[in-house]
Amino acid sequence: MDFRFSKHAREMLFERKIEEEWVYRALEEPEQKMKRSDGNIHYFKNISEHEDRILHVIVNPASEIHTIVTVFFDRGIRREK
């Protein structure tokens, strides 16, 4: 599946110090994936290199090349130890 970053998502990578590789890891091997009522797909992945925080990637699948809308470390979700 092909993905592209929105302008906002690219800015968030830089601002939040999120590695692009982490985003692709979340998309390829999510620990959780859910489709919300707005049609966007939410991917969640633990990033051990970043204090075991959960990366949240939101994707709009409306076009052939899915758009990564935004990425962030989800403060509301913590990995159980």
MODELLER restraints for C-alpha pairs under 7 A, 6 or more apart:
rsr = mdl.restraints
at = mdl.atoms
rsr.add(forms.Gaussian(group=physical.xy_distance, feature=features.Distance(at['CA:2:A'], at['CA:65:A']), mean=5.11, stdev=0.5))
rsr.add(forms.Gaussian(group=physical.xy_distance, feature=features.Distance(at['CA:2:A'], at['CA:66:A']), mean=6.24, stdev=0.5))
rsr.add(forms.Gaussian(group=physical.xy_distance, feature=features.Distance(at['CA:3:A'], at['CA:65:A']), mean=5.32, stdev=0.5))
rsr.add(forms.Gaussian(group=physical.xy_distance, feature=features.Distance(at['CA:3:A'], at['CA:66:A']), mean=4.71, stdev=0.5))
rsr.add(forms.Gaussian(group=physical.xy_distance, feature=features.Distance(at['CA:3:A'], at['CA:67:A']), mean=5.71, stdev=0.5))
rsr.add(forms.Gaussian(group=physical.xy_distance, feature=features.Distance(at['CA:3:A'], at['CA:68:A']), mean=6.69, stdev=0.5))
rsr.add(forms.Gaussian(group=physical.xy_distance, feature=features.Distance(at['CA:4:A'], at['CA:65:A']), mean=6.57, stdev=0.5))
rsr.add(forms.Gaussian(group=physical.xy_distance, feature=features.Distance(at['CA:4:A'], at['CA:66:A']), mean=6.28, stdev=0.5))
rsr.add(forms.Gaussian(group=physical.xy_distance, feature=features.Distance(at['CA:4:A'], at['CA:67:A']), mean=5.03, stdev=0.5))
rsr.add(forms.Gaussian(group=physical.xy_distance, feature=features.Distance(at['CA:4:A'], at['CA:68:A']), mean=5.98, stdev=0.5))
rsr.add(forms.Gaussian(group=physical.xy_distance, feature=features.Distance(at['CA:5:A'], at['CA:67:A']), mean=5.76, stdev=0.5))
rsr.add(forms.Gaussian(group=physical.xy_distance, feature=features.Distance(at['CA:5:A'], at['CA:68:A']), mean=4.78, stdev=0.5))
rsr.add(forms.Gaussian(group=physical.xy_distance, feature=features.Distance(at['CA:5:A'], at['CA:69:A']), mean=6.82, stdev=0.5))
rsr.add(forms.Gaussian(group=physical.xy_distance, feature=features.Distance(at['CA:6:A'], at['CA:67:A']), mean=6.21, stdev=0.5))
rsr.add(forms.Gaussian(group=physical.xy_distance, feature=features.Distance(at['CA:6:A'], at['CA:68:A']), mean=5.85, stdev=0.5))
rsr.add(forms.Gaussian(group=physical.xy_distance, feature=features.Distance(at['CA:6:A'], at['CA:69:A']), mean=5.62, stdev=0.5))
rsr.add(forms.Gaussian(group=physical.xy_distance, feature=features.Distance(at['CA:8:A'], at['CA:69:A']), mean=6.91, stdev=0.5))
rsr.add(forms.Gaussian(group=physical.xy_distance, feature=features.Distance(at['CA:8:A'], at['CA:70:A']), mean=6.49, stdev=0.5))
rsr.add(forms.Gaussian(group=physical.xy_distance, feature=features.Distance(at['CA:9:A'], at['CA:68:A']), mean=6.45, stdev=0.5))
rsr.add(forms.Gaussian(group=physical.xy_distance, feature=features.Distance(at['CA:9:A'], at['CA:69:A']), mean=5.64, stdev=0.5))
rsr.add(forms.Gaussian(group=physical.xy_distance, feature=features.Distance(at['CA:9:A'], at['CA:70:A']), mean=4.39, stdev=0.5))
rsr.add(forms.Gaussian(group=physical.xy_distance, feature=features.Distance(at['CA:9:A'], at['CA:71:A']), mean=6.09, stdev=0.5))
rsr.add(forms.Gaussian(group=physical.xy_distance, feature=features.Distance(at['CA:12:A'], at['CA:70:A']), mean=6.97, stdev=0.5))
rsr.add(forms.Gaussian(group=physical.xy_distance, feature=features.Distance(at['CA:12:A'], at['CA:71:A']), mean=6.54, stdev=0.5))
rsr.add(forms.Gaussian(group=physical.xy_distance, feature=features.Distance(at['CA:13:A'], at['CA:19:A']), mean=6.62, stdev=0.5))
rsr.add(forms.Gaussian(group=physical.xy_distance, feature=features.Distance(at['CA:23:A'], at['CA:57:A']), mean=6.93, stdev=0.5))
rsr.add(forms.Gaussian(group=physical.xy_distance, feature=features.Distance(at['CA:26:A'], at['CA:43:A']), mean=6.26, stdev=0.5))
rsr.add(forms.Gaussian(group=physical.xy_distance, feature=features.Distance(at['CA:26:A'], at['CA:44:A']), mean=6.18, stdev=0.5))
rsr.add(forms.Gaussian(group=physical.xy_distance, feature=features.Distance(at['CA:26:A'], at['CA:45:A']), mean=4.99, stdev=0.5))
rsr.add(forms.Gaussian(group=physical.xy_distance, feature=features.Distance(at['CA:27:A'], at['CA:43:A']), mean=6.41, stdev=0.5))
rsr.add(forms.Gaussian(group=physical.xy_distance, feature=features.Distance(at['CA:30:A'], at['CA:43:A']), mean=5.85, stdev=0.5))
rsr.add(forms.Gaussian(group=physical.xy_distance, feature=features.Distance(at['CA:30:A'], at['CA:44:A']), mean=5.55, stdev=0.5))
rsr.add(forms.Gaussian(group=physical.xy_distance, feature=features.Distance(at['CA:30:A'], at['CA:45:A']), mean=5.21, stdev=0.5))
rsr.add(forms.Gaussian(group=physical.xy_distance, feature=features.Distance(at['CA:31:A'], at['CA:44:A']), mean=5.76, stdev=0.5))
rsr.add(forms.Gaussian(group=physical.xy_distance, feature=features.Distance(at['CA:31:A'], at['CA:45:A']), mean=5.26, stdev=0.5))
rsr.add(forms.Gaussian(group=physical.xy_distance, feature=features.Distance(at['CA:32:A'], at['CA:43:A']), mean=5.98, stdev=0.5))
rsr.add(forms.Gaussian(group=physical.xy_distance, feature=features.Distance(at['CA:32:A'], at['CA:44:A']), mean=5.17, stdev=0.5))
rsr.add(forms.Gaussian(group=physical.xy_distance, feature=features.Distance(at['CA:33:A'], at['CA:41:A']), mean=6.98, stdev=0.5))
rsr.add(forms.Gaussian(group=physical.xy_distance, feature=features.Distance(at['CA:33:A'], at['CA:42:A']), mean=5.60, stdev=0.5))
rsr.add(forms.Gaussian(group=physical.xy_distance, feature=features.Distance(at['CA:33:A'], at['CA:43:A']), mean=4.60, stdev=0.5))
rsr.add(forms.Gaussian(group=physical.xy_distance, feature=features.Distance(at['CA:33:A'], at['CA:44:A']), mean=6.35, stdev=0.5))
rsr.add(forms.Gaussian(group=physical.xy_distance, feature=features.Distance(at['CA:34:A'], at['CA:41:A']), mean=5.67, stdev=0.5))
rsr.add(forms.Gaussian(group=physical.xy_distance, feature=features.Distance(at['CA:34:A'], at['CA:42:A']), mean=5.31, stdev=0.5))
rsr.add(forms.Gaussian(group=physical.xy_distance, feature=features.Distance(at['CA:34:A'], at['CA:43:A']), mean=6.79, stdev=0.5))
rsr.add(forms.Gaussian(group=physical.xy_distance, feature=features.Distance(at['CA:35:A'], at['CA:41:A']), mean=4.38, stdev=0.5))
rsr.add(forms.Gaussian(group=physical.xy_distance, feature=features.Distance(at['CA:35:A'], at['CA:42:A']), mean=6.24, stdev=0.5))
rsr.add(forms.Gaussian(group=physical.xy_distance, feature=features.Distance(at['CA:40:A'], at['CA:58:A']), mean=6.56, stdev=0.5))
rsr.add(forms.Gaussian(group=physical.xy_distance, feature=features.Distance(at['CA:40:A'], at['CA:59:A']), mean=5.54, stdev=0.5))
rsr.add(forms.Gaussian(group=physical.xy_distance, feature=features.Distance(at['CA:40:A'], at['CA:60:A']), mean=4.75, stdev=0.5))
rsr.add(forms.Gaussian(group=physical.xy_distance, feature=features.Distance(at['CA:40:A'], at['CA:61:A']), mean=6.59, stdev=0.5))
rsr.add(forms.Gaussian(group=physical.xy_distance, feature=features.Distance(at['CA:41:A'], at['CA:58:A']), mean=5.82, stdev=0.5))
rsr.add(forms.Gaussian(group=physical.xy_distance, feature=features.Distance(at['CA:41:A'], at['CA:59:A']), mean=5.17, stdev=0.5))
rsr.add(forms.Gaussian(group=physical.xy_distance, feature=features.Distance(at['CA:41:A'], at['CA:60:A']), mean=6.46, stdev=0.5))
rsr.add(forms.Gaussian(group=physical.xy_distance, feature=features.Distance(at['CA:42:A'], at['CA:56:A']), mean=6.82, stdev=0.5))
rsr.add(forms.Gaussian(group=physical.xy_distance, feature=features.Distance(at['CA:42:A'], at['CA:57:A']), mean=5.76, stdev=0.5))
rsr.add(forms.Gaussian(group=physical.xy_distance, feature=features.Distance(at['CA:42:A'], at['CA:58:A']), mean=4.66, stdev=0.5))
rsr.add(forms.Gaussian(group=physical.xy_distance, feature=features.Distance(at['CA:42:A'], at['CA:59:A']), mean=6.41, stdev=0.5))
rsr.add(forms.Gaussian(group=physical.xy_distance, feature=features.Distance(at['CA:43:A'], at['CA:56:A']), mean=5.73, stdev=0.5))
rsr.add(forms.Gaussian(group=physical.xy_distance, feature=features.Distance(at['CA:43:A'], at['CA:57:A']), mean=5.07, stdev=0.5))
rsr.add(forms.Gaussian(group=physical.xy_distance, feature=features.Distance(at['CA:43:A'], at['CA:58:A']), mean=6.40, stdev=0.5))
rsr.add(forms.Gaussian(group=physical.xy_distance, feature=features.Distance(at['CA:44:A'], at['CA:54:A']), mean=6.32, stdev=0.5))
rsr.add(forms.Gaussian(group=physical.xy_distance, feature=features.Distance(at['CA:44:A'], at['CA:55:A']), mean=5.57, stdev=0.5))
rsr.add(forms.Gaussian(group=physical.xy_distance, feature=features.Distance(at['CA:44:A'], at['CA:56:A']), mean=4.80, stdev=0.5))
rsr.add(forms.Gaussian(group=physical.xy_distance, feature=features.Distance(at['CA:44:A'], at['CA:57:A']), mean=6.51, stdev=0.5))
rsr.add(forms.Gaussian(group=physical.xy_distance, feature=features.Distance(at['CA:45:A'], at['CA:54:A']), mean=5.39, stdev=0.5))
rsr.add(forms.Gaussian(group=physical.xy_distance, feature=features.Distance(at['CA:45:A'], at['CA:55:A']), mean=5.19, stdev=0.5))
rsr.add(forms.Gaussian(group=physical.xy_distance, feature=features.Distance(at['CA:45:A'], at['CA:56:A']), mean=6.87, stdev=0.5))
rsr.add(forms.Gaussian(group=physical.xy_distance, feature=features.Distance(at['CA:46:A'], at['CA:52:A']), mean=5.78, stdev=0.5))
rsr.add(forms.Gaussian(group=physical.xy_distance, feature=features.Distance(at['CA:46:A'], at['CA:53:A']), mean=5.68, stdev=0.5))
rsr.add(forms.Gaussian(group=physical.xy_distance, feature=features.Distance(at['CA:46:A'], at['CA:54:A']), mean=4.40, stdev=0.5))
rsr.add(forms.Gaussian(group=physical.xy_distance, feature=features.Distance(at['CA:46:A'], at['CA:55:A']), mean=6.15, stdev=0.5))
rsr.add(forms.Gaussian(group=physical.xy_distance, feature=features.Distance(at['CA:47:A'], at['CA:53:A']), mean=5.66, stdev=0.5))
rsr.add(forms.Gaussian(group=physical.xy_distance, feature=features.Distance(at['CA:47:A'], at['CA:54:A']), mean=6.10, stdev=0.5))
rsr.add(forms.Gaussian(group=physical.xy_distance, feature=features.Distance(at['CA:47:A'], at['CA:55:A']), mean=6.64, stdev=0.5))
rsr.add(forms.Gaussian(group=physical.xy_distance, feature=features.Distance(at['CA:52:A'], at['CA:79:A']), mean=6.82, stdev=0.5))
rsr.add(forms.Gaussian(group=physical.xy_distance, feature=features.Distance(at['CA:53:A'], at['CA:73:A']), mean=6.42, stdev=0.5))
rsr.add(forms.Gaussian(group=physical.xy_distance, feature=features.Distance(at['CA:53:A'], at['CA:78:A']), mean=6.34, stdev=0.5))
rsr.add(forms.Gaussian(group=physical.xy_distance, feature=features.Distance(at['CA:53:A'], at['CA:79:A']), mean=6.90, stdev=0.5))
rsr.add(forms.Gaussian(group=physical.xy_distance, feature=features.Distance(at['CA:54:A'], at['CA:73:A']), mean=5.55, stdev=0.5))
rsr.add(forms.Gaussian(group=physical.xy_distance, feature=features.Distance(at['CA:54:A'], at['CA:74:A']), mean=5.71, stdev=0.5))
rsr.add(forms.Gaussian(group=physical.xy_distance, feature=features.Distance(at['CA:54:A'], at['CA:77:A']), mean=6.57, stdev=0.5))
rsr.add(forms.Gaussian(group=physical.xy_distance, feature=features.Distance(at['CA:54:A'], at['CA:78:A']), mean=6.47, stdev=0.5))
rsr.add(forms.Gaussian(group=physical.xy_distance, feature=features.Distance(at['CA:54:A'], at['CA:79:A']), mean=6.97, stdev=0.5))
rsr.add(forms.Gaussian(group=physical.xy_distance, feature=features.Distance(at['CA:55:A'], at['CA:72:A']), mean=5.82, stdev=0.5))
rsr.add(forms.Gaussian(group=physical.xy_distance, feature=features.Distance(at['CA:55:A'], at['CA:73:A']), mean=4.52, stdev=0.5))
rsr.add(forms.Gaussian(group=physical.xy_distance, feature=features.Distance(at['CA:55:A'], at['CA:74:A']), mean=6.12, stdev=0.5))
rsr.add(forms.Gaussian(group=physical.xy_distance, feature=features.Distance(at['CA:56:A'], at['CA:71:A']), mean=5.69, stdev=0.5))
rsr.add(forms.Gaussian(group=physical.xy_distance, feature=features.Distance(at['CA:56:A'], at['CA:72:A']), mean=5.39, stdev=0.5))
rsr.add(forms.Gaussian(group=physical.xy_distance, feature=features.Distance(at['CA:56:A'], at['CA:73:A']), mean=5.85, stdev=0.5))
rsr.add(forms.Gaussian(group=physical.xy_distance, feature=features.Distance(at['CA:56:A'], at['CA:74:A']), mean=5.90, stdev=0.5))
rsr.add(forms.Gaussian(group=physical.xy_distance, feature=features.Distance(at['CA:57:A'], at['CA:70:A']), mean=6.11, stdev=0.5))
rsr.add(forms.Gaussian(group=physical.xy_distance, feature=features.Distance(at['CA:57:A'], at['CA:71:A']), mean=4.57, stdev=0.5))
rsr.add(forms.Gaussian(group=physical.xy_distance, feature=features.Distance(at['CA:57:A'], at['CA:72:A']), mean=6.76, stdev=0.5))
rsr.add(forms.Gaussian(group=physical.xy_distance, feature=features.Distance(at['CA:58:A'], at['CA:68:A']), mean=5.95, stdev=0.5))
rsr.add(forms.Gaussian(group=physical.xy_distance, feature=features.Distance(at['CA:58:A'], at['CA:69:A']), mean=5.53, stdev=0.5))
rsr.add(forms.Gaussian(group=physical.xy_distance, feature=features.Distance(at['CA:58:A'], at['CA:70:A']), mean=5.52, stdev=0.5))
rsr.add(forms.Gaussian(group=physical.xy_distance, feature=features.Distance(at['CA:58:A'], at['CA:71:A']), mean=6.43, stdev=0.5))
rsr.add(forms.Gaussian(group=physical.xy_distance, feature=features.Distance(at['CA:59:A'], at['CA:66:A']), mean=6.56, stdev=0.5))
rsr.add(forms.Gaussian(group=physical.xy_distance, feature=features.Distance(at['CA:59:A'], at['CA:67:A']), mean=5.50, stdev=0.5))
rsr.add(forms.Gaussian(group=physical.xy_distance, feature=features.Distance(at['CA:59:A'], at['CA:68:A']), mean=4.42, stdev=0.5))
rsr.add(forms.Gaussian(group=physical.xy_distance, feature=features.Distance(at['CA:59:A'], at['CA:69:A']), mean=5.41, stdev=0.5))
rsr.add(forms.Gaussian(group=physical.xy_distance, feature=features.Distance(at['CA:60:A'], at['CA:66:A']), mean=5.82, stdev=0.5))
rsr.add(forms.Gaussian(group=physical.xy_distance, feature=features.Distance(at['CA:60:A'], at['CA:67:A']), mean=5.14, stdev=0.5))
rsr.add(forms.Gaussian(group=physical.xy_distance, feature=features.Distance(at['CA:60:A'], at['CA:68:A']), mean=6.41, stdev=0.5))
rsr.add(forms.Gaussian(group=physical.xy_distance, feature=features.Distance(at['CA:60:A'], at['CA:69:A']), mean=6.47, stdev=0.5))
rsr.add(forms.Gaussian(group=physical.xy_distance, feature=features.Distance(at['CA:61:A'], at['CA:67:A']), mean=6.45, stdev=0.5))
